[in-house]
Amino acid sequence: VVYGENGTGVLRSRTRTNTSGAWSAEGNGSTTATTVAFTITHASPQDDEFITASKNNTTLYVSRYNGAWNLDITQADIGDSTTLRNFDLAYEKNTGNALVAYGNGGTSNEISYYYYVATSSSWIGPCTLELSGTAAAVEWVRLAARPDSDELAMAGSESGNNVTAMI
């Protein structure tokens, strides 16, 4: 589990093993913002690796754990809110590649994203995708991986209650 400790600017983590049924001591993750509004963590289906995306008011932080925490991405100006989760992440099942998508702030109907290539441990992006059918800033983003495939679905909604989804 990964969570923000209020006022410290550090993500904290704990692990639980099936054999002991106990939680580990608290570990330090990447340093991010002083207030963490949201944190999402997913495990790679291919490797002993985790990606965590977290957000304060306006900045997205993407950290990767593969034996140690690395802060891979800091993306400012993704929208000013601690109550709207305008980002998400998902791993592809077969490749272990990942996608982190986020509303890029302002009044735009665009989603921006970074694509993680597992074989090279590198990120591509930011790239931008326009959500047809929406007209305002994206306030909520949801990604979902299709089981047993490398297909990802993405949905975004905006302040006018319009929702757009795509594969």
Summary of the structure (lengths in Angstrom):
residues: 167
radius of gyration: 15.9
end to end distance: 28.3
largest distance: 51.1
contacts: 537
relative contact order: 0.14
helix: 0%
strand: 51%
